[in-house]
Amino acid sequence: MAHSGILAKLLKKFLLKGDSEGFVLPGAISDESRILAIDTGDLSEFLFYLPMIQAIRNRYPRAQIDILTPEHHESLVAPSGLARNCLLYNSKQLRPWSPGFMGLVKDIRARSYDISIVMSFDPSPVLESVALLSGAGLRMGPSHKGSSPAINFEIKARPDDTRYRGTRLQAAAPFLDLPSLSGPCRLPLPEEKLKKMGQKIHFIKPRQSEVLIGVDPALGKSGVGFSAQNLHFVVNQISSQLSCRTVPVTFSDDTERLARFEAGLNVPPLALPRESLFDVIQLVAHCDLFLSGNTDLFHFAAALEVPTIGLFMAEDSAVWEPTDSSHVCILRISEGQRVEIDTLMAAIADVRSS
């Protein structure tokens, strides 16, 4: 109990200090700003905040932007060059009274941030506390009951708001003295690395005329998705209509589901490097077509302007549909229903011609 009392006093001291810092909007960000962007672990949410991070970098090139990210995201975030420092955390450090949590907070506070951004639209109480404990005066994040004082610049959505989540931050731009955030949510990819991946693909798939189709068999963000049997049917039907090769790619750690999908393909998939999240992104960037349910990788493919077919289920809300993207087509499928091949091929022709 004595140790808990000491930690409580320390935590209260940090909270009071963080909550006492002021800010002015617009005008809170400058070339002297030290900004902490916090990746909560949801890759789609991270993606949707990228236009804001990039707009800040462009508008204030001398501002320091650091990204606090889960350890397993390092391979994706670090090569992008978005952050001056890529800070890592693990799940054990998200236990508020643990030594790991206090060590994480101590390290962050020592960096003297004046702005913290929780890159999420859904509540993330522990990481919102990290934003407050950082001592930053301006703390941006999702609006929800109990978000204050951890979050004092709240991103809100109307209860009936069906806009694509990827465009939700656009209304915040004037408050931060930023230009429009209507550009694509795109992770920067180094040209040299992209070129090398293109060379590997050409070596494995020497016939340029073959369409390279990326397929993510993972369950969608609503916890549902196409059955392996239905997905096999779709891919095998496409293979009967197009000269193509398939490369299964996913951000999911469900390796068993991925293996089951690969085993059921009529034509063996291409054996291309997928050791890291960054490898996966590079592969998707080179695809001629991407096929997926409502997965994180679906949203990355759409942002990369890869022709994309989304096989969405009834449980997938309209907020996940990038409706303004001509290179994306959403096909709504009921559970157990098979995709009409004519409808599918027409959608593929449409997104590939956009």
C-alpha positions, 0 to 999 in steps of 0.5 A: 500500500505504501508503494501505491501511495507514493505512485499516486502522489507522483501521478497527481503531480504529473497530472497537475503539471500537464493540465496547467499548461496553456495554448492558443488556437490557431497559433499553437504550432510553430517551427519551435514546437516539440510534438509527440504523436501517439500510435495507439496500435490501430493501423487504420487510425494511424493512417488516417492521422498521417495527412495531419502529421505531414501537413505539420511537417510541410507547414513547420519544417523545423518542428520536431515530431516524434512518434510513440509506437508499439514495438511491432509497428517499428518496421512500418513507422521507422523507414517512413521518415515521418518521425525524428525519433521513433519511440517504442512501447510494449503492452506491459508498459501500458499497466498504469501502476507498473514500473514499465509505465512509470519508466515510459512516462519519465522518458517522455517527460524528459523530452519536453513536448508542448503538443501531444496527438493521440492518433485515434478516434476511439478511446484509449485511456492509458495512452491518453494519460501518457499524453497528459503526463507528457506535460504537453499543453495541447493534447489532441485526441478522441472525444468521449466521456472522461476524455478530459483533462487528458484530452483538451482538443477533442475530435468529435463526430456526430452520432449519425456521422457516416463520413469516411473515417479517413476524412474526419480530421479535415475540420480540424485544419483551420484550428491548427493553422494548417492547409486543407487535409484533403490529400490522401492518407499515405505512408511515405515509401522510400523510392530506393526500397520500392525499386528493389521490391519491384525488381524482386517482383519482376524476377518472380513474375517475369511476364509483365502482362500478368496482373498482380493481385494482392489479397488480404484474407484477414477478418475485417475491422468489425470482426467478420469477413469472407469465409476461406471457401468464398474467398477461394471462389472469388480469387479462382474465378478472377484467375479464370478471367484474367492472366494474373498471379496472386500474392497473399498479404496481411497485417494480421498475426493470424498465420493459420488463416493465411495458410488456409487461404494459400492452400486452397488456391488453384494456382500457387501464390507468388513467394515474395518477401513478407517478413515485415509490415513494411515489406507488406506495404511495398508489395501492396504498392506494386499490386495492379489490383487489391482484394480484401474485406474491411481490413487495415490493409484495405485502407492502406491499399486505397490510400496508395491509390491501388485499384481496390475491391472491398468485400464488405459484410453487413456489419461493416459500417459506412464510416469505413467506405472511402466513397470519394475514391474512384479507384475503390469499389465496395461490394456488400456481401451477405454471410454465405452469399457468393459474389456474382462473377459478372458483377465482380469483373465489372467492378475490377474493370471499373477500378482499373480504368479510373 
